[in-house]
Amino acid sequence: MPGIEWTLADHGQGAGRARLLETDGQHVAVESTLPFAAGATLIGTDPETQAEYRIKVRGGRRVGEGVFRIEGRFVSLTKAEREQLLAALAASNG
């Protein structure tokens, strides 16, 4: 399935994985193996570049066994990082 894969750090609930599903460069939706409450900050790390992406969670819901759709907005994303992320997502989607 298309998307960009990230690793999630262990912050008391175990390490996990997330996949960037969609973004307009500001708002974002990811599929995560860990739940996140509204107001929490999801931190995803690109395993290839070690770049960290912080998402302020607006909400989330379970979409399958051990799979959660998390929606929010990027925090502290530079213009260059935003452009690189959008290009990588477009390339991963075909």
DAPE-V163667 format. One record per residue. N is the residue number from 1. OMEGA is omega in radians with two decimals (* if undefined). Layout:
n: {N;N}
omega: {OMEGA;OMEGA}
This chain:
n: {1;2;3;4;5;6;7;8;9;10;11;12;13;14;15;16;17;18;19;20;21;22;23;24;25;26;27;28;29;30;31;32;33;34;35;36;37;38;39;40;41;42;43;44;45;46;47;48;49;50;51;52;53;54;55;56;57;58;59;60;61;62;63;64;65;66;67;68;69;70;71;72;73;74;75;76;77;78;79;80;81;82;83;84;85;86;87;88;89;90;91;92;93;94}
omega: {-3.11;3.12;3.12;-3.10;3.06;2.97;3.11;-3.12;3.08;3.09;3.09;3.12;-3.14;3.09;-3.12;3.13;3.06;3.10;3.09;-3.13;-3.10;3.07;3.00;-3.11;3.09;3.09;-3.00;3.01;3.10;3.00;-2.99;3.03;3.12;3.05;3.07;3.12;3.05;-3.12;3.11;3.07;3.05;3.11;3.12;3.14;3.07;-3.08;-3.13;-3.05;-3.06;3.07;3.13;3.10;-3.13;-3.13;3.02;-3.00;3.04;3.14;3.13;3.11;3.08;3.12;3.13;3.13;3.13;-3.14;-3.09;3.02;-3.10;3.11;-3.14;3.14;3.10;3.09;3.06;3.12;3.13;3.12;3.13;3.12;3.13;-3.13;3.13;3.14;3.12;3.11;3.13;3.11;3.11;3.14;-3.12;-3.14;3.06;*}
